[in-house]
Amino acid sequence: MSYIAHNTKRSATTLIKPHVTERAAGLAEKGAYVFVVSPRATKSDIIRAVKELYKVNPVKVNVISVPSKHTAGRRGIRGVRAGFKKAIVFLKKGETIELG
């Protein structure tokens, strides 16, 4: 396996999916995009993955770990909503990412 193929595979597993919410849509208008990322991903991994998959140059990345939360269940059974790690990727002015 060549280095390039290995790197592309790793980039595909770094970014799990776009995180689409009202707040994320507002940020996208300003040039910032939100992604759910691998729990082991670092900022440099995220920058590399965005460059390879979307062909844009990120200016800055903020990483946030969203904790798991207890939810009200049914019939006295409580549930847990899983936590995840998300990244807000800021792009240069004029660059965009097509998520749809």
N, CA, C and O atoms as a MOPAC input file, in Angstrom:
PM7 MOZYME 1SCF
protein

 N      0.85100 1    -1.17600 1     0.00000 1
 C      0.00000 1     0.00000 1     0.00000 1
 C      0.89000 1     1.23000 1     0.00000 1
 O      1.82600 1     1.32900 1     0.79300 1
 N      0.59800 1     2.15600 1    -0.88100 1
 C      1.42600 1     3.35400 1    -0.97000 1
 C      1.06600 1     4.33800 1     0.14300 1
 O      0.01500 1     4.22700 1     0.77400 1
 N      1.94300 1     5.28400 1     0.36500 1
 C      1.73800 1     6.28000 1     1.40600 1
 C      0.51600 1     7.13500 1     1.11000 1
 O     -0.23500 1     7.46900 1     2.02600 1
 N      0.30100 1     7.49500 1    -0.15000 1
 C     -0.82200 1     8.35100 1    -0.52700 1
 C     -2.14400 1     7.64700 1    -0.25600 1
 O     -3.06100 1     8.25200 1     0.30000 1
 N     -2.25700 1     6.38500 1    -0.63900 1
 C     -3.49300 1     5.64700 1    -0.40400 1
 C     -3.75800 1     5.51200 1     1.08500 1
 O     -4.90200 1     5.64600 1     1.52100 1
 N     -2.72800 1     5.25000 1     1.87100 1
 C     -2.88200 1     5.12800 1     3.31100 1
 C     -3.34200 1     6.45200 1     3.91000 1
 O     -4.22700 1     6.47500 1     4.76500 1
 N     -2.75100 1     7.53700 1     3.47000 1
 C     -3.09500 1     8.85400 1     3.97800 1
 C     -4.54200 1     9.20800 1     3.65800 1
 O     -5.24300 1     9.74500 1     4.51700 1
 N     -5.00800 1     8.92000 1     2.43900 1
 C     -6.37700 1     9.22300 1     2.05100 1
 C     -7.35500 1     8.40100 1     2.87000 1
 O     -8.40400 1     8.91000 1     3.26600 1
 N     -7.03900 1     7.15100 1     3.13100 1
 C     -7.90100 1     6.29800 1     3.93800 1
 C     -8.01500 1     6.85000 1     5.35300 1
 O     -9.09800 1     6.85200 1     5.93800 1
 N     -6.91100 1     7.31200 1     5.89500 1
 C     -6.92500 1     7.87100 1     7.24100 1
 C     -7.74400 1     9.16200 1     7.28700 1
 O     -8.44700 1     9.41500 1     8.26500 1
 N     -7.65500 1     9.97800 1     6.23600 1
 C     -8.42200 1    11.21700 1     6.17900 1
 C     -9.91300 1    10.93700 1     6.14000 1
 O    -10.71000 1    11.66300 1     6.73500 1
 N    -10.28300 1     9.87400 1     5.43200 1
 C    -11.69600 1     9.52700 1     5.33200 1
 C    -12.24400 1     9.06500 1     6.68000 1
 O    -13.43000 1     9.24400 1     6.95700 1
 N    -11.39800 1     8.47500 1     7.51800 1
 C    -11.87800 1     8.03600 1     8.82800 1
 C    -11.75000 1     9.13000 1     9.88400 1
 O    -12.33200 1     9.00500 1    10.96200 1
 N    -11.01100 1    10.18900 1     9.60700 1
 C    -10.88300 1    11.29800 1    10.55600 1
 C    -12.17500 1    12.09600 1    10.61300 1
 O    -12.69800 1    12.35600 1    11.69700 1
 N    -12.69200 1    12.48800 1     9.45500 1
 C    -13.96000 1    13.21000 1     9.39100 1
 C    -15.08000 1    12.18900 1     9.26800 1
 O    -15.16700 1    11.49000 1     8.25800 1
 N    -15.93100 1    12.09000 1    10.26600 1
 C    -16.99600 1    11.09200 1    10.24700 1
 C    -18.17800 1    11.58100 1     9.41700 1
 O    -18.63900 1    10.87500 1     8.52100 1
 N    -18.67700 1    12.79900 1     9.71100 1
 C    -19.79900 1    13.35600 1     8.96000 1
 C    -19.91900 1    14.84000 1     9.27600 1
 O    -19.40900 1    15.29500 1    10.29900 1
 N    -20.59100 1    15.60400 1     8.40700 1
 C    -20.86800 1    17.00100 1     8.73600 1
 C    -21.90100 1    17.06400 1     9.86100 1
 O    -22.81300 1    16.23800 1     9.91500 1
 N    -21.76500 1    18.00900 1    10.73000 1
 C    -22.70900 1    18.19300 1    11.84200 1
 C    -23.67700 1    19.30000 1    11.42800 1
 O    -23.33600 1    20.48100 1    11.48500 1
 N    -24.87100 1    18.92000 1    11.01400 1
 C    -25.83200 1    19.86800 1    10.45300 1
 C    -26.85000 1    20.26500 1    11.51200 1
 O    -27.67600 1    19.45600 1    11.93300 1
 N    -26.77700 1    21.52300 1    11.93700 1
 C    -27.73500 1    22.11100 1    12.87900 1
 C    -28.01200 1    23.53700 1    12.42100 1
 O    -27.38700 1    24.02100 1    11.47700 1
 N    -28.94200 1    24.20600 1    13.08200 1
 C    -29.21600 1    25.60300 1    12.73500 1
 C    -27.98700 1    26.46800 1    12.98600 1
 O    -27.65600 1    27.34200 1    12.18600 1
 N    -27.33100 1    26.22000 1    14.08200 1
 C    -26.14300 1    27.01100 1    14.40600 1
 C    -25.02200 1    26.74800 1    13.38800 1
 O    -24.32000 1    27.67400 1    12.98000 1
 N    -24.86200 1    25.49300 1    12.98700 1
 C    -23.83700 1    25.15000 1    12.00200 1
 C    -24.14300 1    25.79600 1    10.65000 1
 O    -23.22900 1    26.21100 1     9.93800 1
 N    -25.42600 1    25.88100 1    10.29600 1
 C    -25.80400 1    26.53500 1     9.04400 1
 C    -25.46500 1    28.02400 1     9.09000 1
 O    -25.03300 1    28.59600 1     8.08900 1
 N    -25.65900 1    28.64100 1    10.23500 1
 C    -25.28900 1    30.04800 1    10.39800 1
 C    -23.78800 1    30.25500 1    10.28400 1
 O    -23.33100 1    31.24300 1     9.71000 1
 N    -23.02700 1    29.32100 1    10.83200 1
 C    -21.56700 1    29.41100 1    10.73400 1
 C    -21.09700 1    29.19800 1     9.30200 1
 O    -20.11900 1    29.81100 1     8.87300 1
 N    -21.79000 1    28.32900 1     8.55500 1
 C    -21.39600 1    28.04700 1     7.17000 1
 C    -21.51100 1    29.29400 1     6.30700 1
 O    -20.72700 1    29.47700 1     5.37500 1
 N    -22.47500 1    30.15000 1     6.60500 1
 C    -22.61000 1    31.40800 1     5.86700 1
 C    -21.41300 1    32.32600 1     6.10100 1
 O    -21.09700 1    33.17100 1     5.26400 1
 N    -20.75300 1    32.15300 1     7.24400 1
 C    -19.59500 1    32.98000 1     7.59100 1
 C    -18.27000 1    32.31000 1     7.23900 1
 O    -17.20400 1    32.85900 1     7.51600 1
 N    -18.33300 1    31.11200 1     6.62200 1
 C    -17.10600 1    30.44100 1     6.19600 1
 C    -16.53800 1    29.45500 1     7.19600 1
 O    -15.36100 1    29.10300 1     7.11400 1
 N    -17.36300 1    28.99600 1     8.15000 1
 C    -16.92100 1    27.99500 1     9.12600 1
 C    -17.84000 1    26.78400 1     9.01100 1
 O    -19.06000 1    26.93000 1     8.92700 1
 N    -17.25600 1    25.59700 1     9.00700 1
 C    -18.01700 1    24.36500 1     8.83300 1
 C    -17.77300 1    23.44400 1    10.01600 1
 O    -16.66100 1    23.37900 1    10.54000 1
 N    -18.81800 1    22.72800 1    10.43900 1
 C    -18.74400 1    21.87000 1    11.62000 1
 C    -18.80500 1    20.40300 1    11.18300 1
 O    -19.65800 1    20.01900 1    10.38300 1
 N    -17.88700 1    19.59100 1    11.72000 1
 C    -17.82600 1    18.16700 1    11.41200 1
 C    -17.76200 1    17.36400 1    12.69900 1
 O    -17.17200 1    17.80700 1    13.68400 1
 N    -18.37300 1    16.17700 1    12.69300 1
 C    -18.14600 1    15.19500 1    13.74800 1
 C    -16.87400 1    14.46000 1    13.34300 1
 O    -16.75600 1    13.97600 1    12.21700 1
 N    -15.92800 1    14.38100 1    14.26700 1
 C    -14.63000 1    13.78300 1    13.94200 1
 C    -14.34600 1    12.59900 1    14.85800 1
 O    -15.02900 1    12.38600 1    15.86000 1
 N    -13.33300 1    11.84300 1    14.49300 1
 C    -12.90200 1    10.70200 1    15.28800 1
 C    -12.44300 1    11.18100 1    16.66400 1
 O    -11.82800 1    12.24200 1    16.76700 1
 N    -12.72900 1    10.42300 1    17.72200 1
 C    -12.29300 1    10.83300 1    19.06200 1
 C    -10.77800 1    10.95800 1    19.19700 1
 O    -10.29400 1    11.66500 1    20.08100 1
 N    -10.02800 1    10.28200 1    18.33500 1
 C     -8.56400 1    10.32700 1    18.40500 1
 C     -7.95500 1    11.36100 1    17.46400 1
 O     -6.73200 1    11.49400 1    17.41300 1
 N     -8.77300 1    12.09300 1    16.72200 1
 C     -8.27500 1    13.05800 1    15.73900 1
 C     -7.67100 1    14.28100 1    16.42100 1
 O     -8.20000 1    14.77700 1    17.41500 1
 N     -6.55600 1    14.75700 1    15.87200 1
 C     -5.93100 1    15.98600 1    16.35300 1
 C     -6.23300 1    17.10600 1    15.36300 1
 O     -6.77400 1    16.85700 1    14.28600 1
 N     -5.88800 1    18.32700 1    15.72400 1
 C     -6.13600 1    19.45700 1    14.82600 1
 C     -5.39700 1    19.29100 1    13.50600 1
 O     -5.94500 1    19.58600 1    12.44400 1
 N     -4.16100 1    18.82300 1    13.56900 1
 C     -3.40200 1    18.64100 1    12.32800 1
 C     -4.00300 1    17.53400 1    11.45900 1
 O     -3.98100 1    17.64000 1    10.23300 1
 N     -4.53900 1    16.47600 1    12.07200 1
 C     -5.23100 1    15.42400 1    11.30700 1
 C     -6.45400 1    15.99100 1    10.59900 1
 O     -6.71400 1    15.66500 1     9.44100 1
 N     -7.20000 1    16.83600 1    11.29200 1
 C     -8.42100 1    17.41900 1    10.73600 1
 C     -8.08100 1    18.35100 1     9.57400 1
 O     -8.74700 1    18.32100 1     8.54000 1
 N     -7.05300 1    19.17500 1     9.73900 1
 C     -6.63300 1    20.08200 1     8.65900 1
 C     -6.22200 1    19.27500 1     7.43100 1
 O     -6.61100 1    19.61100 1     6.31200 1
 N     -5.44100 1    18.21800 1     7.62800 1
 C     -4.99100 1    17.37300 1     6.52300 1
 C     -6.18400 1    16.71600 1     5.82400 1
 O     -6.21500 1    16.64900 1     4.59600 1
 N     -7.15400 1    16.23300 1     6.58500 1
 C     -8.32000 1    15.56000 1     6.00900 1
 C     -9.17500 1    16.52200 1     5.19400 1
 O     -9.64800 1    16.16600 1     4.11500 1
 N     -9.37700 1    17.73300 1     5.69700 1
 C    -10.18200 1    18.72200 1     4.96400 1
 C     -9.47800 1    19.11800 1     3.67200 1
 O    -10.13000 1    19.27200 1     2.63900 1
 N     -8.15900 1    19.28500 1     3.71300 1
 C     -7.40500 1    19.61700 1     2.49900 1
 C     -7.54200 1    18.52200 1     1.45000 1
 O     -7.75400 1    18.81400 1     0.27300 1
 N     -7.42100 1    17.25800 1     1.86900 1
 C     -7.46700 1    16.14800 1     0.92200 1
 C     -8.86400 1    15.88900 1     0.37800 1
 O     -9.02600 1    15.65900 1    -0.82000 1
 N     -9.87100 1    15.92400 1     1.23600 1
 C    -11.21500 1    15.54700 1     0.81200 1
 C    -11.97800 1    16.66500 1     0.11800 1
 O    -12.75200 1    16.39800 1    -0.80200 1
 N    -11.77900 1    17.91200 1     0.53600 1
 C    -12.56100 1    19.02800 1    -0.01300 1
 C    -11.73800 1    20.00900 1    -0.84100 1
 O    -12.30100 1    20.93100 1    -1.43000 1
 N    -10.42400 1    19.83400 1    -0.89900 1
 C     -9.53300 1    20.68300 1    -1.71400 1
 C     -9.62900 1    22.16500 1    -1.34100 1
 O     -9.64100 1    23.02600 1    -2.22100 1
 N     -9.69700 1    22.46000 1    -0.05200 1
 C     -9.70000 1    23.83300 1     0.45100 1
 C     -8.62600 1    23.94800 1     1.53200 1
 O     -8.15000 1    22.93900 1     2.05200 1
 N     -8.24600 1    25.19000 1     1.87000 1
 C     -7.21100 1    25.42000 1     2.87300 1
 C     -7.81300 1    26.00100 1     4.15000 1
 O     -8.20100 1    27.16900 1     4.17100 1
 N     -7.89600 1    25.20200 1     5.21300 1
 C     -8.40300 1    25.72500 1     6.48700 1
 C     -7.43300 1    26.73800 1     7.09000 1
 O     -6.21600 1    26.56800 1     7.02300 1
 N     -7.98900 1    27.78500 1     7.67700 1
 C     -7.18800 1    28.79600 1     8.35200 1
 C     -7.00800 1    28.41500 1     9.81500 1
 O     -5.92700 1    28.56900 1    10.38300 1
 N     -8.09400 1    27.91300 1    10.41800 1
 C     -8.08100 1    27.61700 1    11.84700 1
 C     -9.06000 1    26.47800 1    12.11700 1
 O    -10.03900 1    26.30500 1    11.39000 1
 N     -8.78900 1    25.70100 1    13.16800 1
 C     -9.68200 1    24.61700 1    13.58200 1
 C     -9.87400 1    24.69600 1    15.09000 1
 O     -8.90000 1    24.78400 1    15.83900 1
 N    -11.11600 1    24.66600 1    15.53400 1
 C    -11.43400 1    24.55500 1    16.95400 1
 C    -12.02400 1    23.17100 1    17.17800 1
 O    -12.87100 1    22.72500 1    16.40400 1
 N    -11.58400 1    22.48600 1    18.23500 1
 C    -12.05800 1    21.14000 1    18.53400 1
 C    -12.78300 1    21.15400 1    19.86900 1
 O    -12.29000 1    21.70700 1    20.85200 1
 N    -13.97000 1    20.53500 1    19.89500 1
 C    -14.80400 1    20.51400 1    21.09100 1
 C    -15.21900 1    19.07800 1    21.37400 1
 O    -15.67600 1    18.37800 1    20.47000 1
 N    -15.06600 1    18.63200 1    22.61200 1
 C    -15.56400 1    17.32500 1    23.02400 1
 C    -16.92700 1    17.52700 1    23.67600 1
 O    -17.03100 1    18.18900 1    24.70900 1
 N    -17.96000 1    16.96700 1    23.08400 1
 C    -19.31500 1    17.08200 1    23.60800 1
 C    -19.53500 1    15.89400 1    24.53700 1
 O    -19.43500 1    14.75100 1    24.09400 1
 N    -19.83300 1    16.13400 1    25.82300 1
 C    -19.97300 1    15.02000 1    26.76400 1
 C    -21.27700 1    14.25300 1    26.55500 1
 O    -22.23500 1    14.78100 1    25.99000 1
 N    -21.30300 1    12.99000 1    27.02000 1
 C    -22.53600 1    12.21900 1    26.96700 1
 C    -23.49700 1    12.77500 1    28.02200 1
 O    -23.07400 1    13.37500 1    29.01000 1
 N    -24.79500 1    12.56400 1    27.79300 1
 C    -25.80300 1    13.11200 1    28.70300 1
 C    -26.84300 1    12.05000 1    29.03800 1
 O    -27.17000 1    11.20000 1    28.21100 1
 N    -27.35100 1    12.11100 1    30.25100 1
 C    -28.43800 1    11.21800 1    30.65200 1
 C    -29.74500 1    11.77900 1    30.11400 1
 O    -29.96900 1    12.98900 1    30.15400 1
 N    -30.59800 1    10.90900 1    29.61700 1
 C    -31.88300 1    11.33500 1    29.07500 1
 C    -33.00800 1    10.67300 1    29.85100 1
 O    -32.83100 1     9.62000 1    30.46400 1
 N    -34.16600 1    11.31400 1    29.81000 1
 C    -35.33600 1    10.73400 1    30.45100 1
 C    -35.81100 1     9.57200 1    29.58800 1
 O    -36.03700 1     9.72900 1    28.38800 1
 N    -35.95600 1     8.43900 1    30.19000 1
 C    -36.36900 1     7.25900 1    29.44100 1
 C    -37.84400 1     7.00000 1    29.59700 1
 O    -38.59500 1     7.85400 1    30.06800 1
 N    -38.24800 1     5.82400 1    29.20000 1
 C    -39.64100 1     5.42600 1    29.33900 1
 C    -39.76800 1     4.39600 1    30.44700 1
 O    -38.86800 1     3.58100 1    30.64900 1
 N    -40.84100 1     4.43000 1    31.14000 1
 C    -41.16000 1     3.44900 1    32.18700 1
 C    -40.04700 1     3.31900 1    33.21900 1
 O    -39.73800 1     2.21700 1    33.67300 1
 N    -39.46000 1     4.42400 1    33.58000 1
 C    -38.44700 1     4.41900 1    34.62200 1
 C    -37.06600 1     3.98600 1    34.17800 1
 O    -36.15900 1     3.88200 1    35.00500 1
 N    -36.88300 1     3.73100 1    32.89000 1
 C    -35.57700 1     3.32600 1    32.39800 1
 C    -34.87900 1     4.55000 1    31.82100 1
 O    -35.37600 1     5.18100 1    30.88800 1
 N    -33.73700 1     4.87300 1    32.38000 1
 C    -33.00200 1     6.04900 1    31.89900 1
 C    -32.07900 1     5.64500 1    30.77300 1
 O    -31.56600 1     4.52700 1    30.72700 1
 N    -31.88100 1     6.59100 1    29.86200 1
 C    -30.99100 1     6.33500 1    28.74600 1
 C    -29.79500 1     7.26400 1    28.78800 1
 O    -29.71800 1     8.16200 1    29.62600 1
 N    -28.86600 1     7.03900 1    27.88000 1
 C    -27.67000 1     7.87000 1    27.77100 1
 C    -27.48200 1     8.24400 1    26.31000 1
 O    -27.43000 1     7.37800 1    25.43600 1
 N    -27.38000 1     9.54700 1    26.05300 1
 C    -27.06100 1    10.00800 1    24.69700 1
 C    -25.53900 1    10.06000 1    24.58400 1
 O    -24.86800 1    10.66900 1    25.41700 1
 N    -25.01700 1     9.43400 1    23.57700 1
 C    -23.56500 1     9.31200 1    23.42900 1
 C    -22.90100 1    10.67000 1    23.21300 1
 O    -23.47300 1    11.55600 1    22.57700 1
 N    -21.71200 1    10.82200 1    23.73900 1
 C    -20.91200 1    12.00300 1    23.48600 1
 C    -20.14100 1    11.84400 1    22.18800 1
 O    -20.05600 1    10.74400 1    21.64200 1
 N    -19.57800 1    12.93900 1    21.69400 1
 C    -18.80500 1    12.89000 1    20.46300 1
 C    -17.83100 1    14.05200 1    20.43900 1
 O    -17.86200 1    14.92200 1    21.30900 1
 N    -16.97600 1    14.05800 1    19.44500 1
 C    -16.00000 1    15.13100 1    19.27800 1
 C    -16.32600 1    15.85000 1    17.97900 1
 O    -16.52600 1    15.21000 1    16.94700 1
 N    -16.37900 1    17.16500 1    18.02300 1
 C    -16.66100 1    17.92000 1    16.80700 1
 C    -15.58700 1    18.96300 1    16.56900 1
 O    -14.90100 1    19.40400 1    17.49100 1
 N    -15.46100 1    19.34600 1    15.30600 1
 C    -14.45500 1    20.32700 1    14.91800 1
 C    -15.12300 1    21.42000 1    14.10200 1
 O    -15.92900 1    21.13900 1    13.21500 1
 N    -14.78600 1    22.66200 1    14.40300 1
 C    -15.24100 1    23.80000 1    13.61600 1
 C    -14.05400 1    24.22700 1    12.76200 1
 O    -13.01200 1    24.62400 1    13.28300 1
 N    -14.22200 1    24.14000 1    11.44000 1
 C    -13.15000 1    24.41500 1    10.48900 1
 C    -13.41000 1    25.75900 1     9.83300 1
 O    -14.43700 1    25.94200 1     9.17800 1
 N    -12.49500 1    26.69700 1    10.00100 1
 C    -12.61300 1    28.03000 1     9.41400 1
 C    -11.81300 1    28.06500 1     8.11200 1
 O    -10.65100 1    27.66000 1     8.08200 1
 N    -12.44000 1    28.55000 1     7.03800 1
 C    -11.79300 1    28.61000 1     5.73200 1
 C    -11.42900 1    30.03800 1     5.37100 1
 O    -11.90300 1    30.99300 1     5.98600 1
 N    -10.56800 1    30.16800 1     4.34900 1
 C    -10.23600 1    31.48300 1     3.82800 1
 C    -11.47800 1    32.11400 1     3.21600 1
 O    -12.38500 1    31.40900 1     2.77500 1
 N    -11.51800 1    33.42800 1     3.19000 1
 C    -12.64300 1    34.14100 1     2.61200 1
 C    -12.79100 1    33.77200 1     1.13000 1
 O    -11.81800 1    33.80000 1     0.37700 1
 N    -14.01000 1    33.42900 1     0.72600 1
 C    -14.27400 1    33.06600 1    -0.64300 1
 C    -14.28200 1    31.57000 1    -0.90800 1
 O    -14.80800 1    31.13900 1    -1.93500 1
 N    -13.71000 1    30.75500 1    -0.00900 1
 C    -13.72400 1    29.30100 1    -0.19000 1
 C    -14.97100 1    28.71600 1     0.47400 1
 O    -15.39900 1    29.17800 1     1.53200 1
 N    -15.54200 1    27.69900 1    -0.16000 1
 C    -16.71600 1    27.04200 1     0.39700 1
 C    -16.57700 1    25.53000 1     0.25900 1
 O    -15.75900 1    25.02600 1    -0.51000 1
 N    -17.39900 1    24.82700 1     1.02500 1
 C    -17.47600 1    23.36700 1     0.95500 1
 C    -18.91200 1    23.00500 1     0.62600 1
 O    -19.83900 1    23.51000 1     1.25900 1
 N    -19.10900 1    22.13400 1    -0.35800 1
 C    -20.44500 1    21.63700 1    -0.69300 1
 C    -20.71600 1    20.39500 1     0.16300 1
 O    -20.09200 1    19.35200 1    -0.03300 1
 N    -21.64000 1    20.51300 1     1.10000 1
 C    -21.93600 1    19.39400 1     2.00100 1
 C    -23.11700 1    18.56300 1     1.51400 1
 O    -23.26100 1    17.41400 1     1.93300 1
 N    -23.96100 1    19.10200 1     0.64800 1
 C    -25.17400 1    18.40000 1     0.21800 1
 C    -24.96800 1    17.65700 1    -0.97300 1
 O    -25.89200 1    17.01000 1    -1.46500 1

